[in-house]
């Protein structure tokens, strides 16, 4: 191998490593955004479930005539 070929090999390996690092950064950011959206949707779902549970409990208490 000539000196130019060896240098091209090392430069290519370095550029490939940088490219993979940038690709992993992109994938991690995308996954973080996706996880944040899922967490927000789960929190909304949980809040809705809690509201419906409290409404159901309120209706049962009103029907039974329970006083606080």
C-alpha positions as CSV (number, residue, x, y, z in Angstrom):
1,X,0.0,0.0,0.0
2,X,1.2,3.5,-0.8
3,X,1.2,6.3,1.7
4,X,-1.8,7.9,0.1
5,X,-3.8,4.7,0.3
6,X,-3.0,4.3,4.0
7,X,-3.9,7.9,4.6
8,X,-7.2,7.4,2.7
9,X,-7.9,4.3,4.8
10,X,-7.5,6.2,8.1
11,X,-9.4,9.2,6.9
12,X,-12.2,6.9,5.7
13,X,-12.3,5.1,9.0
14,X,-12.4,8.4,10.9
15,X,-15.2,9.8,8.7
16,X,-17.2,6.6,9.1
17,X,-16.8,6.7,12.9
18,X,-18.0,10.4,13.0
19,X,-20.9,9.5,10.7
20,X,-22.0,6.7,12.9
21,X,-21.7,9.0,16.0
22,X,-23.9,11.6,14.4
23,X,-26.4,8.9,13.3
24,X,-26.6,7.6,16.9
25,X,-27.1,11.2,18.2
26,X,-30.0,11.6,15.7
27,X,-31.6,8.3,16.7
28,X,-31.3,9.0,20.4
29,X,-32.9,12.4,20.0
30,X,-35.7,10.9,18.0
31,X,-36.3,8.2,20.6
32,X,-36.3,10.8,23.4
33,X,-38.9,12.9,21.6
34,X,-41.0,9.8,21.0
35,X,-40.7,8.7,24.6
36,X,-41.7,12.2,25.8
37,X,-44.8,12.1,23.6
38,X,-45.7,8.7,25.0
39,X,-45.2,9.9,28.6
40,X,-47.4,12.9,28.0
41,X,-50.1,10.8,26.5
42,X,-49.9,8.3,29.4
43,X,-50.2,11.2,31.9
44,X,-53.3,12.6,30.1
45,X,-54.8,9.1,30.0
46,X,-54.1,8.6,33.7
47,X,-55.7,12.0,34.5
48,X,-58.8,11.1,32.5
49,X,-59.1,7.8,34.2
50,X,-58.8,9.5,37.6
51,X,-61.5,12.0,36.7
52,X,-63.8,9.2,35.5
53,X,-63.2,7.2,38.7
54,X,-63.9,10.2,40.9
55,X,-67.1,11.0,38.8
56,X,-68.2,7.4,39.2
57,X,-67.5,7.5,43.0
58,X,-69.5,10.8,43.2
59,X,-72.5,9.3,41.4
60,X,-72.4,6.2,43.7
61,X,-72.2,8.3,46.8
62,X,-75.1,10.6,45.6
63,X,-77.2,7.6,44.8
64,X,-76.5,6.0,48.2
65,X,-77.1,9.3,50.0
66,X,-73.6,9.2,51.7
67,X,-72.7,12.5,53.4
68,X,-69.2,13.6,54.0
